[in-house]
Amino acid sequence: MVRTFNIISSLLDYPSDELKDSLDEGMASIDEEGILNESQTALLEQFVVYAKAFASLRDWQSAYSDLFDNQAKTNLYLFDFVYGTSKDRGQAMVDLQEEYLRAGLIPREGELPDYLPMFLQYVANQESTTEALKVLHDIQGVLEKMQRMFAMQEHPYEPLIHLLLTLSKE
C-alpha cells in the first residue's frame, strides 16, 4: 500500500470533516513515506494552503461543488478526457471496473470507475511504489490534458493534477 496516493485521492475527493481535520497529519505521512521530491511537495503544500483557507467545512464543500459540478471542462473523470461522450467509454468503464475487482478493490457505490480519486486508490493498492508509479504512468496522457485544462481555468486543484503528472513521468 502506498499511502501518498491514498492521501492525494482524499484531497481530490469531496471534502469531509475527517479530511479537513487531518490535513497536517496527511502531509506528515506523505513526508514520512518520502516519495515526493521538493518541487512535488511544494505543489502539495500549495493545495493544502488553499484547503486550510476555508473558514468551515461547509465553505470548502460549497467551493468544491461549484468547481466540479458546474464546470464540465475541469472534472475528475479520466475518460472524459479520452472518449468524451463516445460509446467506447462504456466498455472502458467495464474494463477498468474489472481491473479494480481483480486487484481486490471494491469501487464505491454510485461512483464511476474513471473517477480520479477512485483510480488513485487503485494506484495506492499496488504492492510497491515502483508498481504504483507504473500504473500512474498509464494515465500520463490524460493527466497532461487535465493539467492543461485546469491551468487554463486557474483551477485551485491544478497543483494536485500537476503533482500527479510529475509523478506519472517518473
Beta strands, then each sheet from edge to edge (+ up, - down):
end
